[in-house]
Amino acid sequence: MIEYGHFIGGKEVKGTSGRAGDVFEPMTGELRARVAFAAPAEVAAAVANAKAAQPRWAATNPQRRARVLMKFLELANRDYDKLADCLAREHGKTIADAKGDVQRGLEVVEFACGIPHLMKGEYSEGAGPGIDLYSMRQPLGVVAGITPFNFPAMIPLWKCAPAIACGNAFILKPSERDPGVPLMLANLFMEAGLPAGILNVVNGDKEAVDAILDHPDIEAIGFVGSTPIAEYIYGRGCAAGKRVQCFGGAKNHMIVMPDADMDQAVDALVGAGYGSAGERCMAVSVAVPVGPKTGDVLLDKLIPRVESLKIGPSTSADADFGPLVTAAHLKRVKDYVALGIKEGAKLKVDGRDFKMQGYEKGFYMGGCLFDEVKPDMRIYKEEIFGPVLSVVRAKTYDEGLKLANDHEYGNGVAIFTRDGDAARDFAAKVNVGMVGINVPIPVPLAYYTFGGWKRSAFGDLNQHGPDSVRFYTKTKTVTSRWPSGVKEGAEFVIPTMK
Ligand code: NAD
């Protein structure tokens, strides 16, 4: 059995707290590893290493920092298959999807390689008599990232690559459910030439997170996970005087207008609703057909597609999706399906009894599809995070728009239509952070920023793209005057440009 420890001071170290958790292989249901849970003293050791190493790294010129990231990219591409294999085995998603998880992370590393340009300040010559004014961006010091189970390569890389590129040292607390890939990434960074102490991984649960929240030498925290934990971390981190950004849960709607290409819409719904077993923060979990006939047309096409989804072990080359992450999560999702029936929604496809032949202990279920879901039902209001799609029928476009606007989550949303006016109006008026027009999972590329609205995110700045550089640096503005013959004497009133 694999024993996962931590990664502190440039090497893997064993846990010393005596506490540990189980890591399963969802496709077989078997125990794969034990992961050490860090005590506050182990978090403190990681922070001490980071703090000692950071000033030298910050003083390393940004081109050289970027070169370490470039080397890391080369090494991660060398080990691409190994990373995807470990990821699929611990998360449950298919190998093909696991490769996408790694790739979307590497694309943010590619973005961060532009750090010499991204960190450039501004300069105004002659802003006053003999005065030049300029700004510079400086790293914060030691920063931390706390990440979820559902993208164990992508989200740690979204957090640590920009932070490190900016000259910070980073403490990563990945999900305790799939810690293998984050440790592999830390090893690759070392091989790429990152100085020891600049990237540390502490595994663990709430105890490790609380130690990060309370540590006085951690300047900023980036979190991704469920909304209740996001809110908790945002509150406690801000109260401790840290810069905090927290990205939370979602309930992403896809509005299907009567003029939409229905085949395209159905393809989008099965891919975005059931891919990765629905365990994506950008999964479409609510379909909103608009108008009197659209719902029936859509369901006639959608039901057979959901019934024929291919579920398979993560290593299968032709599965549409694999198992869920844990037995506990599988039960939670099935309980939501039972709740939906109790609430009066019509279960059109029931995948709860699906069994994977040869993998009877794996955490599998088939796709489920509800019709006639109403906005006051819990299955509509709450995030299920499984292969369960709810259809909420809307009479008009305005009603569909209002549904997305009134929902407490505002991560992603999509509209499917051929009408440019409707699409434009939707993009302008919808109260959601990331919008797709005939695109079901509108995850922005690395050079734009990613972030939801409402209770899908807490804090001001988004992740990756230019916001990541703003988040991981502080701006200093310098007003400078050199003796140049300009003598103004003592000034007792505030200088202005009048
Ligand atoms: P989670 O909230 O259970 O865990 C996230 C992290 O918080 C983990 O590292 C975990 O160890 C830690 N944690 C868990 N409970 C804690 C507690 N009580 N106190 C302190 N720390 C705690 O989330 P998850 O199940 O790993 O991930 C799924 C969730 O993440 C979904 O809600 C999904 O929508 C969300 N998510 C959001 C985004 C986004 O960008 N908005 C992206 C991916 C996932």
Boltz pocket constraint, residues with backbone or C-beta under 6 A from the ligand:
constraints:
  - pocket:
      binder: B
      contacts: [[A, 146], [A, 147], [A, 148], [A, 149], [A, 150], [A, 151], [A, 173], [A, 174], [A, 175], [A, 176], [A, 204], [A, 205], [A, 206], [A, 209], [A, 210], [A, 224], [A, 225], [A, 226], [A, 227], [A, 229], [A, 230], [A, 247], [A, 248], [A, 249], [A, 250], [A, 280], [A, 281], [A, 383], [A, 385], [A, 411], [A, 452], [A, 456]]
      max_distance: 6.0
